[in-house]
Amino acid sequence: MARDRRKKPKHLFFQGRHWFVLVCLVMGTMALAVRGLYVQVIDNDLLQAEGLERQVRVLKMVPARGKILDRRGHVLAVSTPVDAIWAHPASLRQARADWPRLADTLGMETADIDRILERNINKGFVYIKRSLSPALATHVVGLGVRGVARQREYHRYYPAGRIAGHVLGFTDVDDKGQEGAELTFENHLGGVAGQKRVRRDRRGQTVENLDQLSPVHHGRELRLSIDVRIQAAAHQALARTLVEHEAVGGTAMVLDSRTGEILAMVNLPEFNPNDRSTFNTHVMRNRAVTDIFEPGSTVKPFTLSLALQSGIFTPDTQIPTSPGVLVLNRHRIRDIHDYGVLSLTNVLVKSSNIGTAKIALELNPSQLVATLQSVGFGRLTGVELPGERSGVLQSKERWRLSEHATLSYGYGLSVTALQLARAYMVLANGGVLKPITIRRREELPRGERVLPSDVVGQINQMLEHVVVKGTGKSARLPSYRVAGKTGTVRKINPEGGYLEGHWRALFAGFAPANDPQFVAVVMIDDPRGEFYYGGEVAAPVFRDIMATALRLYSIPGDIAPEGREVVVTPQSKQSGA
């Protein structure tokens, strides 16, 4: 009996503890159930919000970039839809077994995927491969690899390829303009991205479009003044000449003299905007607006225009040039031959440096600078292309005789090819300076008179004689009167002075001379063959380009009337011509 009494309290203790624990468990379970019922049924806004936060995403809607067209509506640049494959790094890391299939489909190695993920392991988004065709991207997503999805993008394509690369420029992988017209008109072409709210599944796939937060505004179409037919003709003629004369580069451009529109702008060497392997800083710059050079004898018409304005000279004024050498401040000015006494007209026809220098020394150097400035030298053209330079045209209070003289025949100043073309457009327009544009114009622009019309008429007659009897004979066309001027200048040594045996060959002019439609400038950089003069190297390129432009626009021929030619001695090679 005693033993039973001792055991009973122990039994009761354990029995009580058991019931206590059981009651606690039941009460805890009931509390959790009540809390779950409250949260999930009565007050479920918080959970719903958290769930949506993990499913709903805001996506950017990429705008389509606007087309670039030439003046006749031919497509020069267009964006085609492509897809980018992206992934959630952590999710794709867990799907390592699927990497071989993914890599094989994308044309990659599994090591490439591993390297991409290692660099972006802490990010929630990483591109695996971009610019894929929509069909291939659909196939990739169809593999069902965890964490992999696609995104719509656009890839820029340039049908004209390398022919118009410098004018158009290119875009980056995000379809943003980087050079040329693509960069200048980025706001016009690029559009504005939109936003939309979507619901995604655990794999990152969009399963439902919820609403649009902001609309996408696609880029607008841009029509340039470029005529791709003339552009192609200029590229072909320039390329052929560079090979023939072993030149290192060149520039050719054509302007509509009436509207100031750029019809062609070609630089060699070139790059292909469709092939990024051709990209490098040496070839990508638009040399027509970025590279400056001394214009040489192509400046002489403007010096002579000041001479005619002064009243001191007439086209028939006689200028002594013997003995073929002129020394000023220990600086020697030379002509290739002793031309004796030349009329003002024949100074231009023969491209006599001595004759031009003697004429200039009778004029005020500040007035010469002002004349050159009035036709656009030393200031930007305002063309909407990146990297344009203003050139160099100094204005001094005191000029040495040698500086004054050399300025008159195109040394001591620097210009771009576009500036030179604009200056000759002044002559083609009877002395009126008009604004230059790379965009097509619907109306004729208003210009500013900078040279007297009667003086310009006399200069243009002289320029015709340059082509008929002078240094520019290679620029002649069978059915058209052509006016123009050659130039041959020594290349500047970056360390000072000039490079021995290195030249730039130039030709600038317009046609038809009686009613100019087109202005063209050709610059050949460092011809290394047998010939290097402007009349021998650059003038034939001008002729070929101008012939194509006149034919394409059905410009009627004009036969030089009797009595217009000036009798000159036979042409010979000349320094500065």
Buried (B, 14 or more C-beta within 10 A) or exposed (E): EEEEEEEEEEEEEEEEEEEEEEEEEEEEEEEEEEEEEEEEEEEEEEEEEEEEEEBBBEBEBBBBBBBBBBBEEEBBBBBEEBBBBBBBBBBBBEBEEBBEBBBEBBEBEBEBBBEBBEEBEEEEEBBBBBBBEEEBBEEBBEEEBBBBBBBBBBBBEBEBBBBBBBBBBBBEEEBBBBBBBBBBBBEBBBBEEBBBBBBBEEBBBBEEEBEEEEEBBBBBEBBBBBBBBBBBBBBBBBBEBBEEBEBEBBBBBBBBBBBBBBBBBBBBBBBBBBEEEBBEEEBBBBBBBBBBBBBBBBBBBBBBBBBBBEEEBEBEBEBEBEEBEBEBEEEEBBBBBEBEEBBBBBBBBBBBBBBBBBBBBEBEBEEBBEBBBBBBBBEBBEBBBBEBBBBEBEEEEEBEBBBBBBBBBBBBBBBBBBBBBBBBBBBBBBBBBBBBBBBBBEEEEEBEBBBBEEBBEBBBBBBBBBBBBBBBBBBBBEEBBBBBBBBBBBBBEEEEEBEEEBBBBBBBBBBBBBEBBBBBBBBBBBBEEEEBBBBBBBBBBBBBBBBBBBEEBEBEEBEBEEEEEBEBEEBEBBBBB
